[in-house]
Amino acid sequence: MIAAADVVAMLCRLMPMHLWLDRVGAIRSAGPTLRKLIGDAADFGTAFEVIGGAGADLSWDATGTADRLFLRLRSAPQVVLRGRGAALPFATGAPGEGALINLGFGIGLGDGVRQFALTDQDFAPAELAMELLFLSQANAAMMAELSRFNLRLEEARMAAEAQALTDPLTGVFNRRGLTIAVEAALLGAGAAGGPGFALLHIDLDLFKAVNDTHGHAAGDAVLRAVAARLSAETRLCDSVARMGGDEFVLLLPGLTDADKLLKLARRIIERVEEPVRVAEADCRISASIGAVVSTWYDTLDAQRMQRDADAALYAAKAGGRGAVVLADATSRKGAA
């Protein structure tokens, strides 16, 4: 005669999801994995709700079996276990006096593993659940790697896109980047009640002398310093672009007041005129600025605005450099 404790030990080893009930539904034994699901429940009704399957009332037929039995966990109603049971004869030898049920997660295996933090140690080696678990883990690993690959691909795409819009020497926008920013500003300004914007064209004075006296490496250092100073004097919503050579453009959304624009331009000139220290030499330059505002136009045209800003820039340089000139507002009305 095998002792009951030995029977329980064998069941736990071979069937970690087994449920052994006595004739009144008390739980005589539950597999170690099943115990993780039902806690310390002592009887069938406390642990489970029968929701379907042959023998759902646990009063099985003369064959003493019940296939496709579906049980819902009362502690976690979203979890439904499925299994097969057999009636066990006790004192009277008649079926229906107790039951042995072997349960599993079915298609809910993945969710059950995650919810209850189960591992391969919680399943019998020969169970199909082990194969499904390994497949699930392999699929999860593959999806995680695919997600990381997609993230790296997106980061590479964004880096390439940013590189295509950025001046490699100074790190500010290049001509293409400015074009996109201006197009967006035009769309915003063209909308009903949309904000206007200002364009400042900046040309560095005396920059050629820096190159001739100190060399092109010093000239590059000055350009980088100017780009940094322009970025420091503008807002996060503003765009700073190098158009090539020693020419820069600022796009300033929402700045349409002429007095404020002049004040900003003069502050920028003062910052640019601060010497740039390169190889123990002070490189000194200045800047001329031409400015135009979108609200001065009845019809917005980016090319016309840029030409007007260039014309104002040339006027500033002709007037002695180190100055700012606003494009003539009155002559812009009605411009096509």
DADA-V13736 format. One record per residue. N is the residue number from 0. RES is the residue in one small letter. PHI is phi in radians with two decimals (none if undefined). Layout:
# DADA-V13736
((N & RES & PHI) (N & RES & PHI))
This chain:
# DADA-V13736
((0 & m & none) (1 & i & -1.52) (2 & a & -1.18) (3 & a & -1.02) (4 & a & -1.11) (5 & d & -1.20) (6 & v & -1.08) (7 & v & -1.06) (8 & a & -1.07) (9 & m & -1.16) (10 & l & -1.07) (11 & c & -1.12) (12 & r & -1.31) (13 & l & -1.55) (14 & m & -2.34) (15 & p & -1.16) (16 & m & -2.02) (17 & h & -1.44) (18 & l & -2.36) (19 & w & -1.95) (20 & l & -1.90) (21 & d & -1.57) (22 & r & -1.14) (23 & v & -1.87) (24 & g & 1.59) (25 & a & -1.25) (26 & i & -1.48) (27 & r & -1.38) (28 & s & -2.77) (29 & a & -2.36) (30 & g & -1.04) (31 & p & -1.05) (32 & t & -1.25) (33 & l & -1.10) (34 & r & -1.11) (35 & k & -1.12) (36 & l & -1.57) (37 & i & -1.82) (38 & g & 1.12) (39 & d & -1.72) (40 & a & -0.93) (41 & a & -1.78) (42 & d & -2.45) (43 & f & -1.03) (44 & g & -1.13) (45 & t & -1.26) (46 & a & -1.56) (47 & f & -2.34) (48 & e & -2.12) (49 & v & -1.36) (50 & i & -2.03) (51 & g & 2.89) (52 & g & 1.90) (53 & a & -1.10) (54 & g & 1.31) (55 & a & -1.10) (56 & d & -1.57) (57 & l & 1.09) (58 & s & -1.89) (59 & w & -1.46) (60 & d & -1.32) (61 & a & -1.12) (62 & t & -1.29) (63 & g & 1.28) (64 & t & -2.24) (65 & a & -2.51) (66 & d & -1.73) (67 & r & 0.93) (68 & l & -1.56) (69 & f & -2.01) (70 & l & -2.19) (71 & r & -1.74) (72 & l & -1.25) (73 & r & -1.26) (74 & s & -1.36) (75 & a & -2.56) (76 & p & -1.02) (77 & q & -1.32) (78 & v & -1.72) (79 & v & -2.06) (80 & l & -1.77) (81 & r & -2.20) (82 & g & -2.95) (83 & r & -2.33) (84 & g & -2.26) (85 & a & -2.45) (86 & a & -1.28) (87 & l & -2.01) (88 & p & -1.35) (89 & f & -1.99) (90 & a & -1.06) (91 & t & -1.41) (92 & g & 1.36) (93 & a & -1.63) (94 & p & -1.15) (95 & g & 1.63) (96 & e & -1.50) (97 & g & -3.05) (98 & a & -2.67) (99 & l & -2.07) (100 & i & -2.14) (101 & n & -1.89) (102 & l & -1.96) (103 & g & -2.71) (104 & f & -1.49) (105 & g & 1.10) (106 & i & -1.25) (107 & g & -1.55) (108 & l & -1.00) (109 & g & -1.03) (110 & d & -1.13) (111 & g & -1.11) (112 & v & -1.06) (113 & r & -1.21) (114 & q & -1.16) (115 & f & -1.84) (116 & a & 0.95) (117 & l & -1.46) (118 & t & -2.26) (119 & d & -1.13) (120 & q & -1.22) (121 & d & -1.58) (122 & f & -2.25) (123 & a & -1.17) (124 & p & -0.97) (125 & a & -1.50) (126 & e & -1.25) (127 & l & -1.06) (128 & a & -1.01) (129 & m & -1.10) (130 & e & -1.12) (131 & l & -1.14) (132 & l & -1.13) (133 & f & -1.09) (134 & l & -1.10) (135 & s & -1.10) (136 & q & -1.16) (137 & a & -1.13) (138 & n & -1.14) (139 & a & -1.10) (140 & a & -1.12) (141 & m & -1.13) (142 & m & -1.14) (143 & a & -1.12) (144 & e & -1.17) (145 & l & -1.11) (146 & s & -1.11) (147 & r & -1.12) (148 & f & -1.11) (149 & n & -1.10) (150 & l & -1.12) (151 & r & -1.11) (152 & l & -1.12) (153 & e & -1.16) (154 & e & -1.11) (155 & a & -1.14) (156 & r & -1.10) (157 & m & -1.14) (158 & a & -1.14) (159 & a & -1.14) (160 & e & -1.14) (161 & a & -1.12) (162 & q & -1.11) (163 & a & -1.19) (164 & l & -1.84) (165 & t & -2.05) (166 & d & -1.29) (167 & p & -1.16) (168 & l & -1.36) (169 & t & -1.85) (170 & g & 1.46) (171 & v & -1.59) (172 & f & -1.01) (173 & n & -1.68) (174 & r & -1.07) (175 & r & -1.16) (176 & g & -1.08) (177 & l & -1.14) (178 & t & -1.01) (179 & i & -1.13) (180 & a & -1.12) (181 & v & -1.16) (182 & e & -1.06) (183 & a & -1.13) (184 & a & -1.14) (185 & l & -1.12) (186 & l & -1.08) (187 & g & -1.15) (188 & a & -1.24) (189 & g & -1.37) (190 & a & -1.26) (191 & a & -1.06) (192 & g & 1.26) (193 & g & -1.24) (194 & p & -1.27) (195 & g & -1.40) (196 & f & -2.71) (197 & a & -2.09) (198 & l & -2.05) (199 & l & -2.04) (200 & h & -1.69) (201 & i & -2.12) (202 & d & -2.16) (203 & l & -1.40) (204 & d & -1.55) (205 & l & 1.22) (206 & f & -1.20) (207 & k & -1.05) (208 & a & -1.12) (209 & v & -1.09) (210 & n & -1.09) (211 & d & -1.18) (212 & t & -1.53) (213 & h & -1.93) (214 & g & 1.71) (215 & h & -1.22) (216 & a & -1.10) (217 & a & -1.17) (218 & g & -1.06) (219 & d & -1.12) (220 & a & -1.09) (221 & v & -1.15) (222 & l & -1.08) (223 & r & -1.13) (224 & a & -1.15) (225 & v & -1.10) (226 & a & -1.05) (227 & a & -1.13) (228 & r & -1.21) (229 & l & -1.11) (230 & s & -1.14) (231 & a & -1.23) (232 & e & -1.54) (233 & t & -1.97) (234 & r & -1.60) (235 & l & -1.10) (236 & c & -1.39) (237 & d & -1.43) (238 & s & -2.08) (239 & v & -1.98) (240 & a & -2.39) (241 & r & -1.81) (242 & m & -1.57) (243 & g & 2.10) (244 & g & 1.04) (245 & d & -1.97) (246 & e & -1.93) (247 & f & -2.18) (248 & v & -2.34) (249 & l & -1.97) (250 & l & -1.92) (251 & l & -2.14) (252 & p & -1.09) (253 & g & 1.40) (254 & l & -1.67) (255 & t & -2.14) (256 & d & -1.42) (257 & a & -1.08) (258 & d & -1.11) (259 & k & -1.14) (260 & l & -1.14) (261 & l & -1.10) (262 & k & -1.07) (263 & l & -1.12) (264 & a & -1.06) (265 & r & -1.16) (266 & r & -1.14) (267 & i & -1.13) (268 & i & -1.07) (269 & e & -1.08) (270 & r & -1.18) (271 & v & -1.13) (272 & e & -1.30) (273 & e & -1.15) (274 & p & -1.07) (275 & v & -1.86) (276 & r & -1.45) (277 & v & -2.35) (278 & a & 0.88) (279 & e & 1.14) (280 & a & -2.17) (281 & d & -1.60) (282 & c & -1.63) (283 & r & -2.01) (284 & i & -2.41) (285 & s & -2.42) (286 & a & -2.61) (287 & s & -1.98) (288 & i & -2.30) (289 & g & -2.03) (290 & a & -2.25) (291 & v & -2.53) (292 & v & -2.16) (293 & s & -1.12) (294 & t & -1.24) (295 & w & -1.40) (296 & y & -2.00) (297 & d & -1.31) (298 & t & -2.15) (299 & l & -1.37) (300 & d & -2.53) (301 & a & -1.07) (302 & q & -1.13) (303 & r & -1.15) (304 & m & -1.10) (305 & q & -1.19) (306 & r & -1.13) (307 & d & -1.15) (308 & a & -1.14) (309 & d & -1.11) (310 & a & -1.07) (311 & a & -1.14) (312 & l & -1.10) (313 & y & -1.09) (314 & a & -1.13) (315 & a & -1.15) (316 & k & -1.21) (317 & a & -1.18) (318 & g & -1.44) (319 & g & 2.14) (320 & r & 1.18) (321 & g & 1.05) (322 & a & -2.42) (323 & v & -2.16) (324 & v & -2.26) (325 & l & -1.56) (326 & a & -1.03) (327 & d & -1.12) (328 & a & -1.13) (329 & t & -1.18) (330 & s & -1.36) (331 & r & -1.49) (332 & k & -1.05) (333 & g & 1.43) (334 & a & -1.18) (335 & a & -1.58))
